[in-house]
């Protein structure tokens, strides 16, 4: 099965990709950097800043 790398869109063979779903370690690290810089996010309500806020809000 061939898929596209989510970072660079290069087609790769799923079974042979060492860093799947990415084509290389470079693309994997670029994606990780996006999460750490908060350019990526999962949709949903924001959690509280402290554990106490999270407990009282639920």
N, C-alpha and C positions, 0 to 999 in steps of 0.2 A: 504494500500500500504506500502510495506517495502522498506526502503532506507538505504544506508550506510552513516554513519557519515563521513563528508569530512576530519576530523582530525584523528580519530582513526580507521575508517573503520568498526566499530561495527554496526550491523544491528539494525534498530529501526523502530517502527511503526509510520508512518508519522502523523497520526491523534492524537496520544497520546504523541508525543514529545513536551515537553514544550519549549525547546530551538532550535527547528528546524531551519535549517537542521542539527543541532548538537545534539548529544545524551545527553549532559550535559553542565552545565555552564562552567566547566573546559575546555572542548573542544572548546567552544565558545571563551573563553578568550585566549586560545592558538592561535587560528586563528587571533583574534584581535591583539595579540602581534606580529604576523608575518607581518600584515599590517603596524603596527607602526614602526617596525624595518626595513621596506622596503624589506622584503623577498618575498612579494607578489607584483604584479604590474599588471595593465591593459595595454594591448598592445596598442601602439599608439605613436604619436610624443610627446616629452616632452614639457611641457608648459614653458614659460619664468619664470624667478625668481621673477620679479616684475610685478605689474599690467600694467605699461607702456610698458614693453617688450611684454606682451601678446596682448595688443591693436595694437601695430605697426606690429606685425608678422602676423596678420590675414588679 
